[in-house]
């Protein structure tokens, strides 16, 4: 199990909004991305979501952006 930082962009990218970043614990990067994509699609009621970036680990405290913590919410 590892911690991943996953950034995705939904329909907000058409309005110039920045993408959303999530932190999640998962067994591999691919599963982390798939879970975040599903979560973002469900939360925003749209299938128009694309992965932007996946990094191993959690952002530092001075990363300069806000992120959503999905750790502990997996089933």
PDB file of N, CA, C and O in Angstrom:
ATOM      1  N   UNK A   1       0.864  -1.180   0.000  1.00  0.00           N
ATOM      2  CA  UNK A   1       0.000   0.000   0.000  1.00  0.00           C
ATOM      3  C   UNK A   1       0.898   1.226   0.000  1.00  0.00           C
ATOM      4  O   UNK A   1       1.845   1.324   0.780  1.00  0.00           O
ATOM      5  N   UNK A   2       0.583   2.156  -0.888  1.00  0.00           N
ATOM      6  CA  UNK A   2       1.347   3.390  -0.949  1.00  0.00           C
ATOM      7  C   UNK A   2       0.427   4.594  -0.969  1.00  0.00           C
ATOM      8  O   UNK A   2      -0.770   4.470  -1.227  1.00  0.00           O
ATOM      9  N   UNK A   3       0.982   5.739  -0.699  1.00  0.00           N
ATOM     10  CA  UNK A   3       0.238   6.991  -0.768  1.00  0.00           C
ATOM     11  C   UNK A   3       0.545   7.646  -2.104  1.00  0.00           C
ATOM     12  O   UNK A   3       1.706   7.760  -2.499  1.00  0.00           O
ATOM     13  N   UNK A   4      -0.504   8.076  -2.796  1.00  0.00           N
ATOM     14  CA  UNK A   4      -0.355   8.697  -4.110  1.00  0.00           C
ATOM     15  C   UNK A   4      -1.069  10.040  -4.138  1.00  0.00           C
ATOM     16  O   UNK A   4      -2.109  10.218  -3.503  1.00  0.00           O
ATOM     17  N   UNK A   5      -0.505  10.971  -4.870  1.00  0.00           N
ATOM     18  CA  UNK A   5      -1.139  12.254  -5.145  1.00  0.00           C
ATOM     19  C   UNK A   5      -1.591  12.210  -6.593  1.00  0.00           C
ATOM     20  O   UNK A   5      -0.775  12.092  -7.507  1.00  0.00           O
ATOM     21  N   UNK A   6      -2.901  12.308  -6.794  1.00  0.00           N
ATOM     22  CA  UNK A   6      -3.489  12.169  -8.122  1.00  0.00           C
ATOM     23  C   UNK A   6      -4.206  13.465  -8.487  1.00  0.00           C
ATOM     24  O   UNK A   6      -5.041  13.953  -7.725  1.00  0.00           O
ATOM     25  N   UNK A   7      -3.882  14.015  -9.641  1.00  0.00           N
ATOM     26  CA  UNK A   7      -4.526  15.229 -10.132  1.00  0.00           C
ATOM     27  C   UNK A   7      -5.368  14.885 -11.347  1.00  0.00           C
ATOM     28  O   UNK A   7      -4.904  14.220 -12.274  1.00  0.00           O
ATOM     29  N   UNK A   8      -6.621  15.348 -11.332  1.00  0.00           N
ATOM     30  CA  UNK A   8      -7.550  15.099 -12.433  1.00  0.00           C
ATOM     31  C   UNK A   8      -8.214  16.412 -12.840  1.00  0.00           C
ATOM     32  O   UNK A   8      -8.306  17.352 -12.050  1.00  0.00           O
ATOM     33  N   UNK A   9      -8.670  16.456 -14.083  1.00  0.00           N
ATOM     34  CA  UNK A   9      -9.378  17.634 -14.589  1.00  0.00           C
ATOM     35  C   UNK A   9     -10.704  17.191 -15.179  1.00  0.00           C
ATOM     36  O   UNK A   9     -10.753  16.303 -16.031  1.00  0.00           O
ATOM     37  N   UNK A  10     -11.767  17.812 -14.723  1.00  0.00           N
ATOM     38  CA  UNK A  10     -13.098  17.540 -15.252  1.00  0.00           C
ATOM     39  C   UNK A  10     -13.527  18.677 -16.161  1.00  0.00           C
ATOM     40  O   UNK A  10     -12.698  19.339 -16.785  1.00  0.00           O
ATOM     41  N   UNK A  11     -14.820  18.892 -16.226  1.00  0.00           N
ATOM     42  CA  UNK A  11     -15.348  19.933 -17.115  1.00  0.00           C
ATOM     43  C   UNK A  11     -14.895  21.326 -16.709  1.00  0.00           C
ATOM     44  O   UNK A  11     -14.957  22.258 -17.511  1.00  0.00           O
ATOM     45  N   UNK A  12     -14.440  21.476 -15.475  1.00  0.00           N
ATOM     46  CA  UNK A  12     -13.949  22.787 -15.030  1.00  0.00           C
ATOM     47  C   UNK A  12     -12.771  23.266 -15.862  1.00  0.00           C
ATOM     48  O   UNK A  12     -12.490  24.464 -15.903  1.00  0.00           O
ATOM     49  N   UNK A  13     -12.082  22.353 -16.520  1.00  0.00           N
ATOM     50  CA  UNK A  13     -10.925  22.751 -17.333  1.00  0.00           C
ATOM     51  C   UNK A  13     -11.346  23.617 -18.516  1.00  0.00           C
ATOM     52  O   UNK A  13     -10.535  24.384 -19.035  1.00  0.00           O
ATOM     53  N   UNK A  14     -12.590  23.509 -18.947  1.00  0.00           N
ATOM     54  CA  UNK A  14     -13.086  24.333 -20.054  1.00  0.00           C
ATOM     55  C   UNK A  14     -13.331  25.779 -19.617  1.00  0.00           C
ATOM     56  O   UNK A  14     -13.348  26.691 -20.445  1.00  0.00           O
ATOM     57  N   UNK A  15     -13.522  25.980 -18.307  1.00  0.00           N
ATOM     58  CA  UNK A  15     -13.760  27.318 -17.761  1.00  0.00           C
ATOM     59  C   UNK A  15     -12.485  27.976 -17.256  1.00  0.00           C
ATOM     60  O   UNK A  15     -12.520  29.095 -16.744  1.00  0.00           O
ATOM     61  N   UNK A  16     -11.363  27.287 -17.398  1.00  0.00           N
ATOM     62  CA  UNK A  16     -10.096  27.835 -16.934  1.00  0.00           C
ATOM     63  C   UNK A  16      -9.784  27.531 -15.483  1.00  0.00           C
ATOM     64  O   UNK A  16      -8.783  28.013 -14.953  1.00  0.00           O
ATOM     65  N   UNK A  17     -10.631  26.732 -14.823  1.00  0.00           N
ATOM     66  CA  UNK A  17     -10.343  26.354 -13.440  1.00  0.00           C
ATOM     67  C   UNK A  17      -9.177  25.382 -13.397  1.00  0.00           C
ATOM     68  O   UNK A  17      -8.930  24.635 -14.344  1.00  0.00           O
ATOM     69  N   UNK A  18      -8.474  25.409 -12.290  1.00  0.00           N
ATOM     70  CA  UNK A  18      -7.360  24.476 -12.105  1.00  0.00           C
ATOM     71  C   UNK A  18      -7.899  23.076 -11.834  1.00  0.00           C
ATOM     72  O   UNK A  18      -9.033  22.922 -11.381  1.00  0.00           O
ATOM     73  N   UNK A  19      -7.092  22.059 -12.108  1.00  0.00           N
ATOM     74  CA  UNK A  19      -7.521  20.684 -11.837  1.00  0.00           C
ATOM     75  C   UNK A  19      -7.596  20.412 -10.335  1.00  0.00           C
ATOM     76  O   UNK A  19      -7.097  21.190  -9.522  1.00  0.00           O
ATOM     77  N   UNK A  20      -8.219  19.310  -9.991  1.00  0.00           N
ATOM     78  CA  UNK A  20      -8.370  18.891  -8.601  1.00  0.00           C
ATOM     79  C   UNK A  20      -7.304  17.863  -8.255  1.00  0.00           C
ATOM     80  O   UNK A  20      -6.973  16.994  -9.062  1.00  0.00           O
ATOM     81  N   UNK A  21      -6.772  17.975  -7.045  1.00  0.00           N
ATOM     82  CA  UNK A  21      -5.744  17.051  -6.574  1.00  0.00           C
ATOM     83  C   UNK A  21      -6.264  16.300  -5.357  1.00  0.00           C
ATOM     84  O   UNK A  21      -6.849  16.883  -4.445  1.00  0.00           O
ATOM     85  N   UNK A  22      -6.037  15.002  -5.368  1.00  0.00           N
ATOM     86  CA  UNK A  22      -6.474  14.114  -4.290  1.00  0.00           C
ATOM     87  C   UNK A  22      -5.276  13.321  -3.777  1.00  0.00           C
ATOM     88  O   UNK A  22      -4.348  13.021  -4.528  1.00  0.00           O
ATOM     89  N   UNK A  23      -5.310  12.987  -2.494  1.00  0.00           N
ATOM     90  CA  UNK A  23      -4.319  12.090  -1.905  1.00  0.00           C
ATOM     91  C   UNK A  23      -5.067  10.839  -1.467  1.00  0.00           C
ATOM     92  O   UNK A  23      -6.117  10.916  -0.829  1.00  0.00           O
ATOM     93  N   UNK A  24      -4.509   9.691  -1.822  1.00  0.00           N
ATOM     94  CA  UNK A  24      -5.186   8.422  -1.586  1.00  0.00           C
ATOM     95  C   UNK A  24      -4.152   7.334  -1.301  1.00  0.00           C
ATOM     96  O   UNK A  24      -3.037   7.376  -1.820  1.00  0.00           O
ATOM     97  N   UNK A  25      -4.527   6.375  -0.485  1.00  0.00           N
ATOM     98  CA  UNK A  25      -3.688   5.195  -0.241  1.00  0.00           C
ATOM     99  C   UNK A  25      -4.212   4.061  -1.102  1.00  0.00           C
ATOM    100  O   UNK A  25      -5.393   3.721  -1.038  1.00  0.00           O
ATOM    101  N   UNK A  26      -3.341   3.479  -1.904  1.00  0.00           N
ATOM    102  CA  UNK A  26      -3.740   2.352  -2.751  1.00  0.00           C
ATOM    103  C   UNK A  26      -2.543   1.463  -3.007  1.00  0.00           C
ATOM    104  O   UNK A  26      -1.403   1.844  -2.741  1.00  0.00           O
ATOM    105  N   UNK A  27      -2.812   0.263  -3.531  1.00  0.00           N
ATOM    106  CA  UNK A  27      -1.755  -0.723  -3.738  1.00  0.00           C
ATOM    107  C   UNK A  27      -0.844  -0.368  -4.909  1.00  0.00           C
ATOM    108  O   UNK A  27       0.325  -0.752  -4.915  1.00  0.00           O
ATOM    109  N   UNK A  28      -1.360   0.361  -5.903  1.00  0.00           N
ATOM    110  CA  UNK A  28      -0.531   0.751  -7.047  1.00  0.00           C
ATOM    111  C   UNK A  28      -1.073   2.044  -7.645  1.00  0.00           C
ATOM    112  O   UNK A  28      -2.214   2.428  -7.388  1.00  0.00           O
ATOM    113  N   UNK A  29      -0.252   2.704  -8.437  1.00  0.00           N
ATOM    114  CA  UNK A  29      -0.618   3.998  -9.014  1.00  0.00           C
ATOM    115  C   UNK A  29      -1.839   3.892  -9.921  1.00  0.00           C
ATOM    116  O   UNK A  29      -2.708   4.763  -9.889  1.00  0.00           O
ATOM    117  N   UNK A  30      -1.915   2.843 -10.723  1.00  0.00           N
ATOM    118  CA  UNK A  30      -3.042   2.690 -11.645  1.00  0.00           C
ATOM    119  C   UNK A  30      -4.366   2.599 -10.892  1.00  0.00           C
ATOM    120  O   UNK A  30      -5.335   3.263 -11.261  1.00  0.00           O
ATOM    121  N   UNK A  31      -4.415   1.786  -9.846  1.00  0.00           N
ATOM    122  CA  UNK A  31      -5.644   1.670  -9.062  1.00  0.00           C
ATOM    123  C   UNK A  31      -5.982   2.983  -8.357  1.00  0.00           C
ATOM    124  O   UNK A  31      -7.156   3.329  -8.225  1.00  0.00           O
ATOM    125  N   UNK A  32      -4.971   3.713  -7.909  1.00  0.00           N
ATOM    126  CA  UNK A  32      -5.203   5.012  -7.277  1.00  0.00           C
ATOM    127  C   UNK A  32      -5.849   5.976  -8.267  1.00  0.00           C
ATOM    128  O   UNK A  32      -6.808   6.669  -7.928  1.00  0.00           O
ATOM    129  N   UNK A  33      -5.326   6.020  -9.482  1.00  0.00           N
ATOM    130  CA  UNK A  33      -5.883   6.907 -10.514  1.00  0.00           C
ATOM    131  C   UNK A  33      -7.316   6.503 -10.843  1.00  0.00           C
ATOM    132  O   UNK A  33      -8.194   7.361 -10.932  1.00  0.00           O
ATOM    133  N   UNK A  34      -7.560   5.217 -11.022  1.00  0.00           N
ATOM    134  CA  UNK A  34      -8.909   4.751 -11.359  1.00  0.00           C
ATOM    135  C   UNK A  34      -9.910   5.098 -10.260  1.00  0.00           C
ATOM    136  O   UNK A  34     -11.040   5.489 -10.553  1.00  0.00           O
ATOM    137  N   UNK A  35      -9.507   4.958  -9.005  1.00  0.00           N
ATOM    138  CA  UNK A  35     -10.402   5.287  -7.894  1.00  0.00           C
ATOM    139  C   UNK A  35     -10.689   6.788  -7.854  1.00  0.00           C
ATOM    140  O   UNK A  35     -11.833   7.193  -7.645  1.00  0.00           O
ATOM    141  N   UNK A  36      -9.671   7.606  -8.050  1.00  0.00           N
ATOM    142  CA  UNK A  36      -9.867   9.059  -8.035  1.00  0.00           C
ATOM    143  C   UNK A  36     -10.749   9.494  -9.205  1.00  0.00           C
ATOM    144  O   UNK A  36     -11.626  10.341  -9.035  1.00  0.00           O
ATOM    145  N   UNK A  37     -10.524   8.926 -10.386  1.00  0.00           N
ATOM    146  CA  UNK A  37     -11.380   9.253 -11.535  1.00  0.00           C
ATOM    147  C   UNK A  37     -12.840   8.919 -11.225  1.00  0.00           C
ATOM    148  O   UNK A  37     -13.732   9.724 -11.493  1.00  0.00           O
ATOM    149  N   UNK A  38     -13.085   7.743 -10.665  1.00  0.00           N
ATOM    150  CA  UNK A  38     -14.452   7.341 -10.323  1.00  0.00           C
ATOM    151  C   UNK A  38     -15.054   8.279  -9.283  1.00  0.00           C
ATOM    152  O   UNK A  38     -16.215   8.673  -9.398  1.00  0.00           O
ATOM    153  N   UNK A  39     -14.272   8.636  -8.272  1.00  0.00           N
ATOM    154  CA  UNK A  39     -14.750   9.545  -7.231  1.00  0.00           C
ATOM    155  C   UNK A  39     -15.109  10.905  -7.826  1.00  0.00           C
ATOM    156  O   UNK A  39     -16.179  11.442  -7.541  1.00  0.00           O
ATOM    157  N   UNK A  40     -14.230  11.458  -8.640  1.00  0.00           N
ATOM    158  CA  UNK A  40     -14.468  12.789  -9.219  1.00  0.00           C
ATOM    159  C   UNK A  40     -15.678  12.759 -10.156  1.00  0.00           C
ATOM    160  O   UNK A  40     -16.475  13.697 -10.174  1.00  0.00           O
ATOM    161  N   UNK A  41     -15.813  11.693 -10.925  1.00  0.00           N
ATOM    162  CA  UNK A  41     -16.983  11.552 -11.813  1.00  0.00           C
ATOM    163  C   UNK A  41     -18.274  11.512 -11.001  1.00  0.00           C
ATOM    164  O   UNK A  41     -19.253  12.171 -11.350  1.00  0.00           O
ATOM    165  N   UNK A  42     -18.273  10.744  -9.927  1.00  0.00           N
ATOM    166  CA  UNK A  42     -19.465  10.622  -9.093  1.00  0.00           C
ATOM    167  C   UNK A  42     -19.789  11.946  -8.405  1.00  0.00           C
ATOM    168  O   UNK A  42     -20.943  12.377  -8.412  1.00  0.00           O
ATOM    169  N   UNK A  43     -18.792  12.591  -7.816  1.00  0.00           N
ATOM    170  CA  UNK A  43     -19.006  13.854  -7.103  1.00  0.00           C
ATOM    171  C   UNK A  43     -19.515  14.960  -8.024  1.00  0.00           C
ATOM    172  O   UNK A  43     -20.316  15.797  -7.607  1.00  0.00           O
ATOM    173  N   UNK A  44     -19.056  14.965  -9.266  1.00  0.00           N
ATOM    174  CA  UNK A  44     -19.398  16.048 -10.194  1.00  0.00           C
ATOM    175  C   UNK A  44     -20.433  15.645 -11.239  1.00  0.00           C
ATOM    176  O   UNK A  44     -20.773  16.440 -12.115  1.00  0.00           O
ATOM    177  N   UNK A  45     -20.928  14.430 -11.151  1.00  0.00           N
ATOM    178  CA  UNK A  45     -21.970  13.918 -12.041  1.00  0.00           C
ATOM    179  C   UNK A  45     -21.633  14.118 -13.515  1.00  0.00           C
ATOM    180  O   UNK A  45     -22.461  14.589 -14.295  1.00  0.00           O
ATOM    181  N   UNK A  46     -20.402  13.753 -13.885  1.00  0.00           N
ATOM    182  CA  UNK A  46     -19.971  13.833 -15.277  1.00  0.00           C
ATOM    183  C   UNK A  46     -18.933  12.755 -15.550  1.00  0.00           C
ATOM    184  O   UNK A  46     -18.145  12.396 -14.675  1.00  0.00           O
ATOM    185  N   UNK A  47     -18.946  12.251 -16.762  1.00  0.00           N
ATOM    186  CA  UNK A  47     -17.937  11.272 -17.170  1.00  0.00           C
ATOM    187  C   UNK A  47     -16.733  11.948 -17.806  1.00  0.00           C
ATOM    188  O   UNK A  47     -15.742  11.289 -18.120  1.00  0.00           O
ATOM    189  N   UNK A  48     -16.812  13.254 -17.995  1.00  0.00           N
ATOM    190  CA  UNK A  48     -15.752  14.016 -18.661  1.00  0.00           C
ATOM    191  C   UNK A  48     -14.660  14.383 -17.658  1.00  0.00           C
ATOM    192  O   UNK A  48     -14.574  15.526 -17.208  1.00  0.00           O
ATOM    193  N   UNK A  49     -13.834  13.405 -17.318  1.00  0.00           N
ATOM    194  CA  UNK A  49     -12.738  13.592 -16.363  1.00  0.00           C
ATOM    195  C   UNK A  49     -11.508  12.895 -16.919  1.00  0.00           C
ATOM    196  O   UNK A  49     -11.580  11.751 -17.369  1.00  0.00           O
ATOM    197  N   UNK A  50     -10.383  13.586 -16.884  1.00  0.00           N
ATOM    198  CA  UNK A  50      -9.137  13.010 -17.388  1.00  0.00           C
ATOM    199  C   UNK A  50      -8.053  13.072 -16.317  1.00  0.00           C
ATOM    200  O   UNK A  50      -8.020  14.016 -15.527  1.00  0.00           O
ATOM    201  N   UNK A  51      -7.170  12.081 -16.281  1.00  0.00           N
ATOM    202  CA  UNK A  51      -6.038  12.151 -15.353  1.00  0.00           C
ATOM    203  C   UNK A  51      -5.007  13.149 -15.866  1.00  0.00           C
ATOM    204  O   UNK A  51      -4.758  13.232 -17.069  1.00  0.00           O
ATOM    205  N   UNK A  52      -4.417  13.894 -14.962  1.00  0.00           N
ATOM    206  CA  UNK A  52      -3.395  14.879 -15.319  1.00  0.00           C
ATOM    207  C   UNK A  52      -2.022  14.427 -14.835  1.00  0.00           C
ATOM    208  O   UNK A  52      -1.034  14.512 -15.565  1.00  0.00           O
ATOM    209  N   UNK A  53      -1.973  13.943 -13.587  1.00  0.00           N
ATOM    210  CA  UNK A  53      -0.675  13.590 -13.003  1.00  0.00           C
ATOM    211  C   UNK A  53      -0.887  12.647 -11.825  1.00  0.00           C
ATOM    212  O   UNK A  53      -1.887  12.741 -11.114  1.00  0.00           O
ATOM    213  N   UNK A  54       0.055  11.749 -11.628  1.00  0.00           N
ATOM    214  CA  UNK A  54       0.067  10.910 -10.432  1.00  0.00           C
ATOM    215  C   UNK A  54       1.495  10.866  -9.908  1.00  0.00           C
ATOM    216  O   UNK A  54       2.442  10.617 -10.654  1.00  0.00           O
ATOM    217  N   UNK A  55       1.628  11.114  -8.612  1.00  0.00           N
ATOM    218  CA  UNK A  55       2.936  11.132  -7.965  1.00  0.00           C
ATOM    219  C   UNK A  55       2.893  10.229  -6.741  1.00  0.00           C
ATOM    220  O   UNK A  55       1.857  10.110  -6.086  1.00  0.00           O
ATOM    221  N   UNK A  56       3.994   9.608  -6.441  1.00  0.00           N
ATOM    222  CA  UNK A  56       4.102   8.796  -5.240  1.00  0.00           C
ATOM    223  C   UNK A  56       4.308   9.717  -4.047  1.00  0.00           C
ATOM    224  O   UNK A  56       5.174  10.592  -4.073  1.00  0.00           O
ATOM    225  N   UNK A  57       3.515   9.520  -3.007  1.00  0.00           N
ATOM    226  CA  UNK A  57       3.660  10.306  -1.790  1.00  0.00           C
ATOM    227  C   UNK A  57       2.614  11.396  -1.670  1.00  0.00           C
ATOM    228  O   UNK A  57       1.784  11.605  -2.555  1.00  0.00           O
ATOM    229  N   UNK A  58       2.687  12.077  -0.548  1.00  0.00           N
ATOM    230  CA  UNK A  58       1.773  13.162  -0.199  1.00  0.00           C
ATOM    231  C   UNK A  58       2.451  14.498  -0.496  1.00  0.00           C
ATOM    232  O   UNK A  58       3.669  14.605  -0.354  1.00  0.00           O
ATOM    233  N   UNK A  59       1.695  15.523  -0.905  1.00  0.00           N
ATOM    234  CA  UNK A  59       2.313  16.836  -1.129  1.00  0.00           C
ATOM    235  C   UNK A  59       2.928  17.373   0.170  1.00  0.00           C
ATOM    236  O   UNK A  59       2.461  17.060   1.265  1.00  0.00           O
ATOM    237  N   UNK A  60       3.955  18.165   0.033  1.00  0.00           N
ATOM    238  CA  UNK A  60       4.574  18.771   1.218  1.00  0.00           C
ATOM    239  C   UNK A  60       3.649  19.844   1.782  1.00  0.00           C
ATOM    240  O   UNK A  60       2.732  20.304   1.101  1.00  0.00           O
ATOM    241  N   UNK A  61       3.887  20.233   3.005  1.00  0.00           N
ATOM    242  CA  UNK A  61       3.032  21.230   3.659  1.00  0.00           C
ATOM    243  C   UNK A  61       3.115  22.598   2.991  1.00  0.00           C
ATOM    244  O   UNK A  61       2.214  23.419   3.161  1.00  0.00           O
ATOM    245  N   UNK A  62       4.165  22.855   2.245  1.00  0.00           N
ATOM    246  CA  UNK A  62       4.308  24.144   1.553  1.00  0.00           C
ATOM    247  C   UNK A  62       4.207  23.969   0.034  1.00  0.00           C
ATOM    248  O   UNK A  62       4.896  24.658  -0.720  1.00  0.00           O
ATOM    249  N   UNK A  63       3.347  23.045  -0.412  1.00  0.00           N
ATOM    250  CA  UNK A  63       3.240  22.731  -1.843  1.00  0.00           C
ATOM    251  C   UNK A  63       2.622  23.871  -2.650  1.00  0.00           C
ATOM    252  O   UNK A  63       2.834  23.947  -3.860  1.00  0.00           O
ATOM    253  N   UNK A  64       1.869  24.749  -2.010  1.00  0.00           N
ATOM    254  CA  UNK A  64       1.296  25.888  -2.719  1.00  0.00           C
ATOM    255  C   UNK A  64      -0.082  25.636  -3.308  1.00  0.00           C
ATOM    256  O   UNK A  64      -0.603  26.480  -4.038  1.00  0.00           O
ATOM    257  N   UNK A  65      -0.683  24.490  -3.005  1.00  0.00           N
ATOM    258  CA  UNK A  65      -2.037  24.224  -3.492  1.00  0.00           C
ATOM    259  C   UNK A  65      -2.803  23.390  -2.465  1.00  0.00           C
ATOM    260  O   UNK A  65      -2.217  22.768  -1.580  1.00  0.00           O
ATOM    261  N   UNK A  66      -4.113  23.397  -2.607  1.00  0.00           N
ATOM    262  CA  UNK A  66      -4.989  22.642  -1.718  1.00  0.00           C
ATOM    263  C   UNK A  66      -5.260  21.283  -2.342  1.00  0.00           C
ATOM    264  O   UNK A  66      -5.384  21.174  -3.562  1.00  0.00           O
ATOM    265  N   UNK A  67      -5.352  20.255  -1.523  1.00  0.00           N
ATOM    266  CA  UNK A  67      -5.664  18.922  -2.032  1.00  0.00           C
ATOM    267  C   UNK A  67      -6.705  18.270  -1.146  1.00  0.00           C
ATOM    268  O   UNK A  67      -6.874  18.633   0.018  1.00  0.00           O
ATOM    269  N   UNK A  68      -7.399  17.302  -1.719  1.00  0.00           N
ATOM    270  CA  UNK A  68      -8.474  16.579  -1.047  1.00  0.00           C
ATOM    271  C   UNK A  68      -7.946  15.236  -0.557  1.00  0.00           C
ATOM    272  O   UNK A  68      -7.322  14.491  -1.313  1.00  0.00           O
ATOM    273  N   UNK A  69      -8.197  14.938   0.697  1.00  0.00           N
ATOM    274  CA  UNK A  69      -7.688  13.712   1.307  1.00  0.00           C
ATOM    275  C   UNK A  69      -8.744  12.613   1.235  1.00  0.00           C
ATOM    276  O   UNK A  69      -9.765  12.685   1.920  1.00  0.00           O
ATOM    277  N   UNK A  70      -8.502  11.603   0.412  1.00  0.00           N
ATOM    278  CA  UNK A  70      -9.418  10.464   0.292  1.00  0.00           C
ATOM    279  C   UNK A  70      -8.949   9.266   1.103  1.00  0.00           C
ATOM    280  O   UNK A  70      -9.581   8.210   1.061  1.00  0.00           O
ATOM    281  N   UNK A  71      -7.866   9.407   1.831  1.00  0.00           N
ATOM    282  CA  UNK A  71      -7.382   8.283   2.631  1.00  0.00           C
ATOM    283  C   UNK A  71      -8.428   7.922   3.681  1.00  0.00           C
ATOM    284  O   UNK A  71      -9.001   8.791   4.337  1.00  0.00           O
ATOM    285  N   UNK A  72      -8.657   6.640   3.820  1.00  0.00           N
ATOM    286  CA  UNK A  72      -9.647   6.174   4.776  1.00  0.00           C
ATOM    287  C   UNK A  72     -11.056   6.117   4.216  1.00  0.00           C
ATOM    288  O   UNK A  72     -11.966   5.637   4.892  1.00  0.00           O
ATOM    289  N   UNK A  73     -11.259   6.601   2.987  1.00  0.00           N
ATOM    290  CA  UNK A  73     -12.592   6.585   2.374  1.00  0.00           C
ATOM    291  C   UNK A  73     -12.742   5.448   1.378  1.00  0.00           C
ATOM    292  O   UNK A  73     -13.830   5.238   0.843  1.00  0.00           O
ATOM    293  N   UNK A  74     -11.663   4.708   1.117  1.00  0.00           N
ATOM    294  CA  UNK A  74     -11.739   3.595   0.174  1.00  0.00           C
ATOM    295  C   UNK A  74     -12.553   2.459   0.777  1.00  0.00           C
ATOM    296  O   UNK A  74     -12.655   2.321   1.996  1.00  0.00           O
ATOM    297  N   UNK A  75     -13.121   1.665  -0.092  1.00  0.00           N
ATOM    298  CA  UNK A  75     -13.865   0.487   0.369  1.00  0.00           C
ATOM    299  C   UNK A  75     -13.103  -0.743   0.004  1.00  0.00           C
ATOM    300  O   UNK A  75     -13.545  -1.854   0.296  1.00  0.00           O
TER     301      UNK A  75
END
